[in-house]
Amino acid sequence: MNQYKKEPLGGVMLIGRMVAREGKREELLQFLEEVTAAAPEIEGPAAPLAVVFSTSPANPDMVVLYEHYASRASLDEHLANHERIPAYRAHLARASELLAQPTEIVEVATPVVRFSRAGPAWRQGPPSGHSGCSKEEVDGIVVVARVHATPGQGPELLAVLEEAVPPQAVYEADPALVMDFANSAANPDTIVFYKHYPTLASRDEHVARNQQLSVYRDLLLRINALLAAPVEIVEEMTPVVRYTRKPAAEE
C-alpha cells in the first residue's frame, strides 16, 4: 500500500522560467546542469539544497527551474555570488548567449511541509562529477499552483490541504510522489504547492477521484469555503533532472 512520509521544511523555494533561443533548449539544459553540479564546491553553504530542471510541454524552448535554499540569506548570497565570483561571471556571459530573454522569477515562497513516497519516477543517474552533489534523472509531471485563502485564513487552509494528502495514498493506485506546500512571500494567505506525479495518467486519476469519492468531495467543500479565488495553475511541466546536496550540518 502507498504511504506518505511527512517532514517539515524550511528555507526558501524559488521557481523560475528560462526561455532558450530557438533550438538551444538542450544546450541550455546541459549548461545549467554543469553550473548546478559545480555550485557546492564554488559556493559552499550558499549553494541550493536542491534544484530540479523541467521542460514545458507548452513551450519547446522553455526550461522551468525549482530551487530550494537553506535560508533567505543563502539565496541572497547565491545571487550576489553571480557578480563577485569570476567563474559565475563567465557563466552569466554564456547564459546570455543561450537565453532569448531574461530569466523570469515566477514564485518565491517559504516551504512548510513535504509529503513523499517511494516511486519509479526517480532514477539514480550518473555521478555529477563534483563532491557534495548528487544527480537523479526524473520524469512524470509536476504541477505548481497557488491556492488563495481569504484574508487571515492561510493557516487553516494549509491545515485542510495537509489533511487531504493521506487519503490519496489509500484511494489512488499511483498517487503523487512528492507534495511540497509553501507560504508565498508575496502574500501570507497564498499557499503554493508543488506536486510531482509519476505519470500523466496518475495526475488524471487524482482529478477524477476528486469528483467520484465522497471523502474528496467533503474535503473540497472545506477547501472551497476558505478560498478567495479559484486555484491558480502556475505551471505544468515535465521534470528532467534533480540535483541535491546535504545541508552543511550533515556534510
C-alpha positions as YAML, in Angstrom:
chain: A
units: angstrom
residues:
- id: 1
  name: MET
  ca: [0.00, 0.00, 0.00]
- id: 2
  name: ASN
  ca: [1.17, 3.54, -0.70]
- id: 3
  name: GLN
  ca: [2.12, 5.53, 2.38]
- id: 4
  name: TYR
  ca: [3.33, 9.11, 2.72]
- id: 5
  name: LYS
  ca: [6.20, 10.31, 4.85]
- id: 6
  name: LYS
  ca: [5.61, 13.77, 6.28]
- id: 7
  name: GLU
  ca: [8.51, 16.08, 7.11]
- id: 8
  name: PRO
  ca: [8.77, 19.77, 7.98]
- id: 9
  name: LEU
  ca: [10.59, 22.05, 5.57]
- id: 10
  name: GLY
  ca: [12.14, 25.48, 5.85]
- id: 11
  name: GLY
  ca: [14.34, 27.83, 3.89]
- id: 12
  name: VAL
  ca: [13.28, 29.41, 0.61]
- id: 13
  name: MET
  ca: [11.79, 27.93, -2.56]
- id: 14
  name: LEU
  ca: [12.25, 29.68, -5.90]
- id: 15
  name: ILE
  ca: [10.54, 28.84, -9.19]
- id: 16
  name: GLY
  ca: [11.66, 30.48, -12.43]
- id: 17
  name: ARG
  ca: [11.27, 30.24, -16.18]
- id: 18
  name: MET
  ca: [14.13, 30.41, -18.69]
- id: 19
  name: VAL
  ca: [13.44, 30.62, -22.43]
- id: 20
  name: ALA
  ca: [16.24, 29.46, -24.70]
- id: 21
  name: ARG
  ca: [16.98, 30.81, -28.12]
- id: 22
  name: GLU
  ca: [15.26, 28.73, -30.78]
- id: 23
  name: GLY
  ca: [16.74, 25.24, -30.92]
- id: 24
  name: LYS
  ca: [19.03, 25.86, -27.92]
- id: 25
  name: ARG
  ca: [16.98, 24.31, -25.10]
- id: 26
  name: GLU
  ca: [19.05, 21.11, -24.79]
- id: 27
  name: GLU
  ca: [22.26, 23.13, -24.85]
- id: 28
  name: LEU
  ca: [20.82, 25.40, -22.16]
- id: 29
  name: LEU
  ca: [19.86, 22.38, -20.02]
- id: 30
  name: GLN
  ca: [23.36, 20.93, -20.31]
- id: 31
  name: PHE
  ca: [24.90, 24.26, -19.36]
- id: 32
  name: LEU
  ca: [22.58, 24.65, -16.34]
- id: 33
  name: GLU
  ca: [23.42, 21.14, -15.15]
- id: 34
  name: GLU
  ca: [27.14, 21.87, -15.33]
- id: 35
  name: VAL
  ca: [26.76, 25.06, -13.31]
- id: 36
  name: THR
  ca: [24.49, 23.41, -10.73]
- id: 37
  name: ALA
  ca: [26.75, 20.40, -10.23]
- id: 38
  name: ALA
  ca: [29.73, 22.70, -9.54]
- id: 39
  name: ALA
  ca: [27.85, 25.06, -7.19]
- id: 40
  name: PRO
  ca: [28.57, 23.26, -3.87]
- id: 41
  name: GLU
  ca: [32.32, 23.41, -4.49]
- id: 42
  name: ILE
  ca: [32.23, 27.03, -5.65]
- id: 43
  name: GLU
  ca: [29.79, 28.43, -3.08]
- id: 44
  name: GLY
  ca: [29.68, 26.06, -0.12]
- id: 45
  name: PRO
  ca: [26.61, 26.61, 2.12]
- id: 46
  name: ALA
  ca: [25.16, 29.27, -0.20]
- id: 47
  name: ALA
  ca: [24.53, 26.69, -2.93]
- id: 48
  name: PRO
  ca: [20.96, 25.41, -3.22]
- id: 49
  name: LEU
  ca: [19.95, 22.27, -1.32]
- id: 50
  name: ALA
  ca: [18.01, 21.02, -4.34]
- id: 51
  name: VAL
  ca: [17.50, 22.04, -7.95]
- id: 52
  name: VAL
  ca: [15.06, 20.43, -10.40]
- id: 53
  name: PHE
  ca: [15.10, 21.30, -14.09]
- id: 54
  name: SER
  ca: [11.94, 20.67, -16.10]
- id: 55
  name: THR
  ca: [10.74, 21.27, -19.62]
- id: 56
  name: SER
  ca: [7.41, 22.82, -20.59]
- id: 57
  name: PRO
  ca: [5.03, 20.90, -22.88]
- id: 58
  name: ALA
  ca: [3.53, 24.26, -23.84]
- id: 59
  name: ASN
  ca: [6.84, 25.83, -24.97]
- id: 60
  name: PRO
  ca: [9.59, 23.70, -26.57]
- id: 61
  name: ASP
  ca: [12.20, 26.36, -25.77]
- id: 62
  name: MET
  ca: [11.39, 26.75, -22.05]
- id: 63
  name: VAL
  ca: [13.23, 25.37, -19.02]
- id: 64
  name: VAL
  ca: [11.48, 25.66, -15.66]
- id: 65
  name: LEU
  ca: [13.68, 25.60, -12.58]
- id: 66
  name: TYR
  ca: [12.83, 24.78, -8.97]
- id: 67
  name: GLU
  ca: [15.44, 25.71, -6.35]
- id: 68
  name: HIS
  ca: [15.37, 25.12, -2.59]
- id: 69
  name: TYR
  ca: [17.76, 27.13, -0.42]
- id: 70
  name: ALA
  ca: [18.56, 26.62, 3.26]
- id: 71
  name: SER
  ca: [17.63, 30.23, 4.09]
- id: 72
  name: ARG
  ca: [16.86, 33.62, 2.59]
- id: 73
  name: ALA
  ca: [20.43, 34.61, 3.42]
- id: 74
  name: SER
  ca: [21.69, 31.66, 1.36]
- id: 75
  name: LEU
  ca: [19.59, 32.75, -1.62]
- id: 76
  name: ASP
  ca: [20.79, 36.36, -1.31]
- id: 77
  name: GLU
  ca: [24.41, 35.21, -1.08]
- id: 78
  name: HIS
  ca: [23.96, 32.92, -4.09]
- id: 79
  name: LEU
  ca: [22.59, 35.82, -6.17]
- id: 80
  name: ALA
  ca: [25.44, 38.07, -5.03]
- id: 81
  name: ASN
  ca: [27.97, 35.37, -5.95]
- id: 82
  name: HIS
  ca: [26.90, 35.69, -9.59]
- id: 83
  name: GLU
  ca: [28.57, 39.09, -9.59]
- id: 84
  name: ARG
  ca: [31.57, 38.56, -7.31]
- id: 85
  name: ILE
  ca: [32.82, 35.07, -8.25]
- id: 86
  name: PRO
  ca: [34.80, 35.13, -11.52]
- id: 87
  name: ALA
  ca: [33.60, 31.66, -12.59]
- id: 88
  name: TYR
  ca: [29.99, 32.81, -12.30]
- id: 89
  name: ARG
  ca: [30.61, 35.96, -14.29]
- id: 90
  name: ALA
  ca: [31.83, 33.73, -17.11]
- id: 91
  name: HIS
  ca: [28.70, 31.57, -16.70]
- id: 92
  name: LEU
  ca: [26.46, 34.63, -16.98]
- id: 93
  name: ALA
  ca: [28.12, 35.58, -20.24]
- id: 94
  name: ARG
  ca: [27.49, 32.10, -21.58]
- id: 95
  name: ALA
  ca: [23.87, 32.16, -20.38]
- id: 96
  name: SER
  ca: [23.24, 35.41, -22.24]
- id: 97
  name: GLU
  ca: [24.24, 33.63, -25.46]
- id: 98
  name: LEU
  ca: [21.69, 30.88, -24.87]
- id: 99
  name: LEU
  ca: [18.72, 32.82, -23.47]
- id: 100
  name: ALA
  ca: [16.11, 34.56, -25.61]
- id: 101
  name: GLN
  ca: [15.02, 36.78, -22.71]
- id: 102
  name: PRO
  ca: [15.88, 37.42, -19.04]
- id: 103
  name: THR
  ca: [15.01, 34.74, -16.50]
- id: 104
  name: GLU
  ca: [11.50, 35.20, -15.07]
- id: 105
  name: ILE
  ca: [11.12, 34.61, -11.33]
- id: 106
  name: VAL
  ca: [7.64, 33.11, -11.02]
- id: 107
  name: GLU
  ca: [7.44, 32.49, -7.28]
- id: 108
  name: VAL
  ca: [9.46, 32.87, -4.09]
- id: 109
  name: ALA
  ca: [7.98, 31.06, -1.09]
- id: 110
  name: THR
  ca: [8.76, 29.54, 2.30]
- id: 111
  name: PRO
  ca: [8.42, 25.74, 2.24]
- id: 112
  name: VAL
  ca: [6.44, 24.41, 5.21]
- id: 113
  name: VAL
  ca: [5.90, 20.68, 4.78]
- id: 114
  name: ARG
  ca: [6.65, 17.84, 2.37]
- id: 115
  name: PHE
  ca: [4.76, 14.60, 1.80]
- id: 116
  name: SER
  ca: [6.71, 11.98, -0.15]
- id: 117
  name: ARG
  ca: [6.62, 8.30, -1.06]
- id: 118
  name: ALA
  ca: [8.84, 5.92, -2.97]
- id: 119
  name: GLY
  ca: [8.14, 5.51, -6.66]
- id: 120
  name: PRO
  ca: [9.60, 4.65, -10.08]
- id: 121
  name: ALA
  ca: [9.95, 8.19, -11.39]
- id: 122
  name: TRP
  ca: [13.24, 8.70, -9.51]
- id: 123
  name: ARG
  ca: [16.25, 7.03, -11.13]
- id: 124
  name: GLN
  ca: [19.83, 7.34, -9.93]
- id: 125
  name: GLY
  ca: [21.76, 8.95, -12.75]
- id: 126
  name: PRO
  ca: [25.49, 9.16, -13.40]
- id: 127
  name: PRO
  ca: [27.61, 10.92, -10.76]
- id: 128
  name: SER
  ca: [27.58, 14.68, -11.04]
- id: 129
  name: GLY
  ca: [31.36, 14.76, -11.17]
- id: 130
  name: HIS
  ca: [31.53, 17.07, -8.17]
- id: 131
  name: SER
  ca: [31.74, 16.31, -4.47]
- id: 132
  name: GLY
  ca: [28.78, 17.16, -2.25]
- id: 133
  name: CYS
  ca: [26.24, 16.97, -5.08]
- id: 134
  name: SER
  ca: [24.18, 14.01, -6.31]
- id: 135
  name: LYS
  ca: [22.23, 13.73, -9.54]
- id: 136
  name: GLU
  ca: [18.97, 11.87, -10.23]
- id: 137
  name: GLU
  ca: [17.14, 11.58, -13.52]
- id: 138
  name: VAL
  ca: [13.41, 12.13, -13.06]
- id: 139
  name: ASP
  ca: [10.26, 12.01, -15.14]
- id: 140
  name: GLY
  ca: [6.49, 12.20, -14.73]
- id: 141
  name: ILE
  ca: [4.64, 15.50, -14.47]
- id: 142
  name: VAL
  ca: [4.92, 18.38, -11.99]
- id: 143
  name: VAL
  ca: [2.07, 20.77, -11.22]
- id: 144
  name: VAL
  ca: [2.76, 24.09, -9.49]
- id: 145
  name: ALA
  ca: [-0.26, 26.04, -8.28]
- id: 146
  name: ARG
  ca: [-1.29, 28.87, -5.99]
- id: 147
  name: VAL
  ca: [-4.22, 28.45, -3.59]
- id: 148
  name: HIS
  ca: [-5.50, 31.83, -2.38]
- id: 149
  name: ALA
  ca: [-7.16, 31.87, 1.05]
- id: 150
  name: THR
  ca: [-9.47, 34.59, 2.27]
- id: 151
  name: PRO
  ca: [-7.53, 37.11, 4.40]
- id: 152
  name: GLY
  ca: [-6.34, 35.58, 7.65]
- id: 153
  name: GLN
  ca: [-7.34, 32.02, 6.65]
- id: 154
  name: GLY
  ca: [-3.97, 30.91, 5.23]
- id: 155
  name: PRO
  ca: [-3.03, 28.66, 8.21]
- id: 156
  name: GLU
  ca: [-6.44, 26.98, 8.27]
- id: 157
  name: LEU
  ca: [-6.32, 26.40, 4.51]
- id: 158
  name: LEU
  ca: [-2.88, 24.83, 4.81]
- id: 159
  name: ALA
  ca: [-4.14, 22.53, 7.57]
- id: 160
  name: VAL
  ca: [-7.02, 21.28, 5.39]
- id: 161
  name: LEU
  ca: [-4.69, 20.82, 2.38]
- id: 162
  name: GLU
  ca: [-2.43, 18.68, 4.56]
- id: 163
  name: GLU
  ca: [-5.45, 16.68, 5.78]
- id: 164
  name: ALA
  ca: [-6.32, 15.96, 2.14]
- id: 165
  name: VAL
  ca: [-2.99, 14.21, 1.45]
- id: 166
  name: PRO
  ca: [-3.24, 10.84, 3.30]
- id: 167
  name: PRO
  ca: [-6.46, 9.72, 1.53]
- id: 168
  name: GLN
  ca: [-4.62, 9.90, -1.79]
- id: 169
  name: ALA
  ca: [-2.37, 7.03, -0.66]
- id: 170
  name: VAL
  ca: [-5.47, 4.97, 0.12]
- id: 171
  name: TYR
  ca: [-7.78, 5.67, -2.81]
- id: 172
  name: GLU
  ca: [-5.38, 6.21, -5.73]
- id: 173
  name: ALA
  ca: [-3.41, 3.47, -7.45]
- id: 174
  name: ASP
  ca: [-0.37, 5.63, -8.19]
- id: 175
  name: PRO
  ca: [-0.64, 8.94, -6.30]
- id: 176
  name: ALA
  ca: [1.76, 11.86, -6.32]
- id: 177
  name: LEU
  ca: [5.36, 11.08, -5.37]
- id: 178
  name: VAL
  ca: [6.08, 14.42, -3.74]
- id: 179
  name: MET
  ca: [3.86, 17.23, -2.48]
- id: 180
  name: ASP
  ca: [5.50, 20.38, -1.12]
- id: 181
  name: PHE
  ca: [3.39, 23.10, 0.47]
- id: 182
  name: ALA
  ca: [4.82, 26.60, 0.94]
- id: 183
  name: ASN
  ca: [3.74, 30.07, 2.01]
- id: 184
  name: SER
  ca: [4.11, 32.64, -0.77]
- id: 185
  name: ALA
  ca: [6.45, 35.52, 0.05]
- id: 186
  name: ALA
  ca: [4.08, 37.85, -1.80]
- id: 187
  name: ASN
  ca: [1.01, 37.00, 0.30]
- id: 188
  name: PRO
  ca: [0.94, 35.05, 3.60]
- id: 189
  name: ASP
  ca: [-2.56, 33.80, 2.77]
- id: 190
  name: THR
  ca: [-1.44, 32.23, -0.52]
- id: 191
  name: ILE
  ca: [-0.31, 28.60, -0.38]
- id: 192
  name: VAL
  ca: [1.98, 27.40, -3.17]
- id: 193
  name: PHE
  ca: [2.04, 23.68, -3.86]
- id: 194
  name: TYR
  ca: [4.49, 21.66, -5.92]
- id: 195
  name: LYS
  ca: [3.15, 18.20, -6.83]
- id: 196
  name: HIS
  ca: [5.19, 15.60, -8.68]
- id: 197
  name: TYR
  ca: [3.09, 12.81, -10.21]
- id: 198
  name: PRO
  ca: [4.74, 9.65, -11.62]
- id: 199
  name: THR
  ca: [2.72, 9.86, -14.87]
- id: 200
  name: LEU
  ca: [0.13, 11.99, -16.61]
- id: 201
  name: ALA
  ca: [-2.35, 9.16, -16.04]
- id: 202
  name: SER
  ca: [-1.79, 9.34, -12.28]
- id: 203
  name: ARG
  ca: [-2.46, 13.09, -12.34]
- id: 204
  name: ASP
  ca: [-5.66, 12.48, -14.33]
- id: 205
  name: GLU
  ca: [-6.73, 9.75, -11.88]
- id: 206
  name: HIS
  ca: [-6.35, 12.20, -8.98]
- id: 207
  name: VAL
  ca: [-8.53, 14.78, -10.77]
- id: 208
  name: ALA
  ca: [-11.19, 12.13, -11.46]
- id: 209
  name: ARG
  ca: [-11.17, 10.90, -7.85]
- id: 210
  name: ASN
  ca: [-11.91, 14.42, -6.66]
- id: 211
  name: GLN
  ca: [-15.31, 14.14, -8.30]
- id: 212
  name: GLN
  ca: [-16.02, 10.46, -7.66]
- id: 213
  name: LEU
  ca: [-15.34, 9.91, -3.95]
- id: 214
  name: SER
  ca: [-17.25, 11.45, -1.08]
- id: 215
  name: VAL
  ca: [-14.12, 11.76, 1.09]
- id: 216
  name: TYR
  ca: [-12.60, 14.01, -1.58]
- id: 217
  name: ARG
  ca: [-15.78, 15.97, -2.19]
- id: 218
  name: ASP
  ca: [-16.11, 16.72, 1.53]
- id: 219
  name: LEU
  ca: [-12.52, 17.97, 1.70]
- id: 220
  name: LEU
  ca: [-13.02, 20.07, -1.43]
- id: 221
  name: LEU
  ca: [-16.07, 21.71, 0.13]
- id: 222
  name: ARG
  ca: [-14.00, 22.68, 3.16]
- id: 223
  name: ILE
  ca: [-11.17, 23.96, 0.96]
- id: 224
  name: ASN
  ca: [-13.52, 25.95, -1.29]
- id: 225
  name: ALA
  ca: [-15.10, 27.60, 1.76]
- id: 226
  name: LEU
  ca: [-11.68, 29.09, 2.59]
- id: 227
  name: LEU
  ca: [-10.77, 30.32, -0.91]
- id: 228
  name: ALA
  ca: [-10.68, 33.94, -2.01]
- id: 229
  name: ALA
  ca: [-10.23, 32.95, -5.68]
- id: 230
  name: PRO
  ca: [-10.09, 29.79, -7.81]
- id: 231
  name: VAL
  ca: [-6.95, 27.68, -7.64]
- id: 232
  name: GLU
  ca: [-4.35, 29.16, -9.99]
- id: 233
  name: ILE
  ca: [-2.27, 26.71, -12.03]
- id: 234
  name: VAL
  ca: [1.14, 28.33, -12.41]
- id: 235
  name: GLU
  ca: [2.92, 25.65, -14.44]
- id: 236
  name: GLU
  ca: [2.57, 22.06, -15.63]
- id: 237
  name: MET
  ca: [5.92, 20.64, -16.63]
- id: 238
  name: THR
  ca: [8.00, 17.54, -17.26]
- id: 239
  name: PRO
  ca: [10.86, 17.11, -14.76]
- id: 240
  name: VAL
  ca: [14.17, 16.03, -16.28]
- id: 241
  name: VAL
  ca: [16.87, 16.01, -13.63]
- id: 242
  name: ARG
  ca: [17.29, 16.75, -9.91]
- id: 243
  name: TYR
  ca: [20.47, 17.79, -8.10]
- id: 244
  name: THR
  ca: [20.68, 17.65, -4.32]
- id: 245
  name: ARG
  ca: [23.29, 18.30, -1.65]
- id: 246
  name: LYS
  ca: [23.36, 17.75, 2.08]
- id: 247
  name: PRO
  ca: [22.90, 20.72, 4.42]
- id: 248
  name: ALA
  ca: [26.21, 22.00, 5.79]
- id: 249
  name: ALA
  ca: [25.50, 20.42, 9.20]
- id: 250
  name: GLU
  ca: [25.40, 16.95, 7.61]
- id: 251
  name: GLU
  ca: [28.41, 17.27, 5.31]
...
